[in-house]
Amino acid sequence: MQRTAVIFEGRVQGVGFRFAAREVAQRFAVTGWVRNEPDGAVRLEVQGQAPEVDAMIDALRARMAGYIRSARTEPMIPTPTETDFSIRR
């Protein structure tokens, strides 16, 4: 089990990024959340088996490529009680 945080920067707010992230996540065996940050970035935390996490992030990057200027990843400690992927406000 792995958990990864990704900070997406660019024109990532106001373009349906969080909704796209939730939709993409539903295609993979992952849990986590996505939210807009005050600085204009979008933060995603996703967890699951490494191939699923990596595939979910890759699929989201491909879908939203025109809006992403950069993406930083950080390893996180898994949250075993998490059961779904949600949009946080």
N, CA and C atoms as an extended XYZ file, in Angstrom:
267
Properties=species:S:1:pos:R:3:atomname:S:1:resname:S:1:resid:I:1 pbc="F F F"
N         0.859       -1.185        0.000 N   MET     1
C         0.000        0.000        0.000 CA  MET     1
C         0.893        1.232        0.000 C   MET     1
N         0.604        2.164       -0.870 N   GLN     2
C         1.344        3.426       -0.882 CA  GLN     2
C         0.366        4.589       -0.944 C   GLN     2
N         0.791        5.721       -0.427 N   ARG     3
C         0.025        6.959       -0.500 CA  ARG     3
C         0.946        8.023       -1.072 C   ARG     3
N         0.447        8.763       -2.045 N   THR     4
C         1.223        9.797       -2.713 CA  THR     4
C         0.422       11.081       -2.743 C   THR     4
N         1.074       12.186       -2.425 N   ALA     5
C         0.484       13.506       -2.593 CA  ALA     5
C         1.052       14.102       -3.874 C   ALA     5
N         0.204       14.768       -4.634 N   VAL     6
C         0.647       15.462       -5.836 CA  VAL     6
C         0.099       16.884       -5.772 C   VAL     6
N         0.984       17.858       -5.950 N   ILE     7
C         0.593       19.259       -6.006 CA  ILE     7
C         0.665       19.678       -7.460 C   ILE     7
N        -0.496       19.951       -8.049 N   PHE     8
C        -0.571       20.379       -9.442 CA  PHE     8
C        -0.631       21.898       -9.498 C   PHE     8
N         0.206       22.496      -10.348 N   GLU     9
C         0.194       23.938      -10.540 CA  GLU     9
C        -0.035       24.245      -12.016 C   GLU     9
N        -0.551       25.416      -12.265 N   GLY    10
C        -0.888       25.845      -13.619 CA  GLY    10
C        -2.261       26.467      -13.576 C   GLY    10
N        -3.023       26.267      -14.639 N   ARG    11
C        -4.409       26.737      -14.648 CA  ARG    11
C        -5.286       25.554      -14.255 C   ARG    11
N        -5.211       25.188      -12.980 N   VAL    12
C        -5.843       23.964      -12.506 CA  VAL    12
C        -7.098       24.207      -11.666 C   VAL    12
N        -7.405       25.453      -11.376 N   GLN    13
C        -8.652       25.752      -10.674 CA  GLN    13
C        -9.624       26.392      -11.657 C   GLN    13
N       -10.896       26.050      -11.496 N   GLY    14
C       -11.923       26.609      -12.361 CA  GLY    14
C       -12.048       25.913      -13.699 C   GLY    14
N       -11.432       24.747      -13.840 N   VAL    15
C       -11.472       24.017      -15.110 CA  VAL    15
C       -12.013       22.590      -14.934 C   VAL    15
N       -12.600       22.296      -13.779 N   GLY    16
C       -13.147       20.965      -13.516 CA  GLY    16
C       -12.105       19.940      -13.102 C   GLY    16
N       -10.961       20.410      -12.628 N   PHE    17
C        -9.864       19.507      -12.280 CA  PHE    17
C       -10.257       18.532      -11.177 C   PHE    17
N       -10.876       19.025      -10.113 N   ARG    18
C       -11.238       18.139       -8.998 CA  ARG    18
C       -12.255       17.091       -9.434 C   ARG    18
N       -13.204       17.500      -10.267 N   PHE    19
C       -14.218       16.551      -10.728 CA  PHE    19
C       -13.599       15.516      -11.665 C   PHE    19
N       -12.647       15.955      -12.486 N   ALA    20
C       -11.934       15.017      -13.358 CA  ALA    20
C       -11.132       14.036      -12.519 C   ALA    20
N       -10.490       14.522      -11.451 N   ALA    21
C        -9.709       13.639      -10.582 CA  ALA    21
C       -10.597       12.570       -9.958 C   ALA    21
N       -11.764       12.972       -9.487 N   ARG    22
C       -12.676       11.991       -8.874 CA  ARG    22
C       -13.145       10.979       -9.915 C   ARG    22
N       -13.462       11.454      -11.104 N   GLU    23
C       -13.921       10.554      -12.161 CA  GLU    23
C       -12.825        9.567      -12.564 C   GLU    23
N       -11.604       10.057      -12.728 N   VAL    24
C       -10.483        9.183      -13.071 CA  VAL    24
C       -10.236        8.182      -11.948 C   VAL    24
N       -10.271        8.623      -10.706 N   ALA    25
C       -10.017        7.737       -9.560 CA  ALA    25
C       -10.994        6.568       -9.515 C   ALA    25
N       -12.218        6.780       -9.982 N   GLN    26
C       -13.227        5.719       -9.945 CA  GLN    26
C       -12.870        4.549      -10.860 C   GLN    26
N       -11.952        4.768      -11.787 N   ARG    27
C       -11.538        3.698      -12.702 CA  ARG    27
C       -10.429        2.823      -12.118 C   ARG    27
N        -9.930        3.192      -10.936 N   PHE    28
C        -8.803        2.495      -10.332 CA  PHE    28
C        -9.139        2.083       -8.899 C   PHE    28
N        -8.396        1.124       -8.384 N   ALA    29
C        -8.593        0.659       -6.997 CA  ALA    29
C        -7.782        1.561       -6.067 C   ALA    29
N        -8.270        2.794       -5.905 N   VAL    30
C        -7.583        3.785       -5.072 CA  VAL    30
C        -8.588        4.502       -4.176 C   VAL    30
N        -8.069        5.099       -3.119 N   THR    31
C        -8.838        5.997       -2.261 CA  THR    31
C        -8.049        7.295       -2.150 C   THR    31
N        -8.667        8.302       -1.559 N   GLY    32
C        -7.960        9.559       -1.355 CA  GLY    32
C        -8.879       10.752       -1.476 C   GLY    32
N        -8.296       11.894       -1.825 N   TRP    33
C        -9.067       13.115       -1.947 CA  TRP    33
C        -8.314       14.129       -2.805 C   TRP    33
N        -9.045       15.160       -3.221 N   VAL    34
C        -8.488       16.251       -4.009 CA  VAL    34
C        -9.126       17.546       -3.521 C   VAL    34
N        -8.344       18.646       -3.502 N   ARG    35
C        -8.902       19.930       -3.076 CA  ARG    35
C        -8.122       21.077       -3.720 C   ARG    35
N        -8.799       22.215       -3.849 N   ASN    36
C        -8.155       23.445       -4.277 CA  ASN    36
C        -7.374       24.022       -3.106 C   ASN    36
N        -6.222       24.578       -3.391 N   GLU    37
C        -5.397       25.226       -2.382 CA  GLU    37
C        -5.530       26.749       -2.523 C   GLU    37
N        -5.330       27.488       -1.443 N   PRO    38
C        -5.459       28.952       -1.499 CA  PRO    38
C        -4.503       29.621       -2.488 C   PRO    38
N        -3.370       28.987       -2.772 N   ASP    39
C        -2.382       29.592       -3.682 CA  ASP    39
C        -2.671       29.333       -5.160 C   ASP    39
N        -3.802       28.673       -5.474 N   GLY    40
C        -4.168       28.404       -6.860 CA  GLY    40
C        -3.801       27.012       -7.334 C   GLY    40
N        -3.094       26.260       -6.518 N   ALA    41
C        -2.736       24.886       -6.864 CA  ALA    41
C        -3.888       23.943       -6.520 C   ALA    41
N        -3.759       22.692       -6.940 N   VAL    42
C        -4.679       21.625       -6.540 CA  VAL    42
C        -3.841       20.541       -5.889 C   VAL    42
N        -4.270       20.094       -4.702 N   ARG    43
C        -3.574       19.018       -3.982 CA  ARG    43
C        -4.401       17.743       -4.085 C   ARG    43
N        -3.714       16.678       -4.438 N   LEU    44
C        -4.311       15.354       -4.557 CA  LEU    44
C        -3.558       14.423       -3.626 C   LEU    44
N        -4.276       13.629       -2.856 N   GLU    45
C        -3.659       12.537       -2.109 CA  GLU    45
C        -4.376       11.267       -2.527 C   GLU    45
N        -3.607       10.292       -2.969 N   VAL    46
C        -4.185        9.055       -3.483 CA  VAL    46
C        -3.411        7.874       -2.916 C   VAL    46
N        -4.136        6.797       -2.593 N   GLN    47
C        -3.472        5.613       -2.057 CA  GLN    47
C        -4.086        4.347       -2.618 C   GLN    47
N        -3.255        3.316       -2.597 N   GLY    48
C        -3.633        2.000       -3.086 CA  GLY    48
C        -2.354        1.239       -3.388 C   GLY    48
N        -2.473        0.171       -4.129 N   GLN    49
C        -1.281       -0.551       -4.563 CA  GLN    49
C        -0.522        0.322       -5.564 C   GLN    49
N         0.790        0.264       -5.531 N   ALA    50
C         1.623        1.167       -6.334 CA  ALA    50
C         1.224        1.235       -7.810 C   ALA    50
N         0.967        0.127       -8.501 N   PRO    51
C         0.594        0.237       -9.917 CA  PRO    51
C        -0.719        1.006      -10.129 C   PRO    51
N        -1.660        0.839       -9.218 N   GLU    52
C        -2.944        1.547       -9.329 CA  GLU    52
C        -2.765        3.046       -9.079 C   GLU    52
N        -1.986        3.394       -8.057 N   VAL    53
C        -1.725        4.802       -7.744 CA  VAL    53
C        -1.035        5.468       -8.928 C   VAL    53
N         0.008        4.836       -9.441 N   ASP    54
C         0.759        5.410      -10.552 CA  ASP    54
C        -0.117        5.552      -11.801 C   ASP    54
N        -0.923        4.544      -12.074 N   ALA    55
C        -1.796        4.593      -13.255 CA  ALA    55
C        -2.854        5.683      -13.119 C   ALA    55
N        -3.390        5.862      -11.921 N   MET    56
C        -4.397        6.905      -11.698 CA  MET    56
C        -3.786        8.285      -11.929 C   MET    56
N        -2.602        8.523      -11.358 N   ILE    57
C        -1.937        9.818      -11.519 CA  ILE    57
C        -1.599       10.050      -12.992 C   ILE    57
N        -1.087        9.039      -13.672 N   ASP    58
C        -0.760        9.170      -15.094 CA  ASP    58
C        -1.997        9.483      -15.925 C   ASP    58
N        -3.110        8.818      -15.632 N   ALA    59
C        -4.352        9.051      -16.376 CA  ALA    59
C        -4.868       10.469      -16.145 C   ALA    59
N        -4.775       10.957      -14.907 N   LEU    60
C        -5.209       12.322      -14.621 CA  LEU    60
C        -4.310       13.332      -15.319 C   LEU    60
N        -3.001       13.097      -15.286 N   ARG    61
C        -2.073       14.002      -15.985 CA  ARG    61
C        -2.376       14.046      -17.474 C   ARG    61
N        -2.656       12.895      -18.077 N   ALA    62
C        -2.964       12.853      -19.510 CA  ALA    62
C        -4.251       13.606      -19.813 C   ALA    62
N        -5.262       13.391      -18.991 N   ARG    63
C        -6.556       14.042      -19.228 CA  ARG    63
C        -6.485       15.556      -19.071 C   ARG    63
N        -5.718       16.035      -18.095 N   MET    64
C        -5.681       17.462      -17.781 CA  MET    64
C        -4.372       18.126      -18.221 C   MET    64
N        -3.638       17.514      -19.121 N   ALA    65
C        -2.304       17.978      -19.514 CA  ALA    65
C        -2.273       19.440      -19.952 C   ALA    65
N        -3.304       19.902      -20.627 N   GLY    66
C        -3.318       21.273      -21.112 CA  GLY    66
C        -3.403       22.322      -20.019 C   GLY    66
N        -3.723       21.921      -18.810 N   TYR    67
C        -3.884       22.852      -17.688 CA  TYR    67
C        -2.735       22.783      -16.682 C   TYR    67
N        -1.946       21.729      -16.733 N   ILE    68
C        -0.891       21.499      -15.736 CA  ILE    68
C         0.431       22.099      -16.215 C   ILE    68
N         1.002       22.982      -15.405 N   ARG    69
C         2.338       23.524      -15.683 CA  ARG    69
C         3.407       22.680      -14.987 C   ARG    69
N         3.114       22.251      -13.764 N   SER    70
C         4.057       21.410      -13.021 CA  SER    70
C         3.286       20.559      -12.024 C   SER    70
N         3.937       19.483      -11.594 N   ALA    71
C         3.354       18.588      -10.592 CA  ALA    71
C         4.480       18.064       -9.720 C   ALA    71
N         4.350       18.277       -8.419 N   ARG    72
C         5.334       17.777       -7.442 CA  ARG    72
C         4.701       16.620       -6.678 C   ARG    72
N         5.444       15.555       -6.503 N   THR    73
C         4.931       14.414       -5.741 CA  THR    73
C         5.696       14.269       -4.433 C   THR    73
N         4.982       13.776       -3.428 N   GLU    74
C         5.558       13.539       -2.109 CA  GLU    74
C         5.008       12.223       -1.587 C   GLU    74
N         5.863       11.331       -1.082 N   PRO    75
C         5.341       10.113       -0.451 CA  PRO    75
C         4.670       10.476        0.875 C   PRO    75
N         3.622        9.769        1.205 N   MET    76
C         2.868       10.007        2.432 CA  MET    76
C         2.705        8.681        3.171 C   MET    76
N         2.282        8.774        4.408 N   ILE    77
C         1.958        7.580        5.187 CA  ILE    77
C         0.514        7.187        4.858 C   ILE    77
N         0.257        5.928        4.498 N   PRO    78
C        -1.107        5.500        4.171 CA  PRO    78
C        -2.088        5.724        5.315 C   PRO    78
N        -3.346        5.946        4.942 N   THR    79
C        -4.444        6.116        5.891 CA  THR    79
C        -5.332        4.873        5.766 C   THR    79
N        -5.159        3.883        6.637 N   PRO    80
C        -5.851        2.606        6.467 CA  PRO    80
C        -7.370        2.687        6.571 C   PRO    80
N        -7.916        3.703        7.217 N   THR    81
C        -9.367        3.784        7.400 CA  THR    81
C       -10.088        4.458        6.227 C   THR    81
N        -9.361        4.966        5.275 N   GLU    82
C        -9.983        5.658        4.140 CA  GLU    82
C       -10.698        4.652        3.236 C   GLU    82
N       -11.909        4.996        2.790 N   THR    83
C       -12.701        4.035        2.029 CA  THR    83
C       -13.113        4.491        0.635 C   THR    83
N       -12.891        5.770        0.304 N   ASP    84
C       -13.312        6.244       -1.004 CA  ASP    84
C       -12.417        7.379       -1.478 C   ASP    84
N       -12.741        7.941       -2.626 N   PHE    85
C       -12.012        9.095       -3.162 CA  PHE    85
C       -13.005       10.245       -3.201 C   PHE    85
N       -12.666       11.365       -2.589 N   SER    86
C       -13.628       12.460       -2.466 CA  SER    86
C       -13.028       13.804       -2.867 C   SER    86
N       -13.903       14.743       -3.089 N   ILE    87
C       -13.525       16.129       -3.317 CA  ILE    87
C       -13.676       16.839       -1.986 C   ILE    87
N       -12.606       17.496       -1.564 N   ARG    88
C       -12.658       18.273       -0.328 CA  ARG    88
C       -12.780       19.743       -0.671 C   ARG    88
N       -13.454       20.462        0.191 N   ARG    89
C       -13.615       21.895       -0.008 CA  ARG    89
C       -12.956       22.647        1.102 C   ARG    89
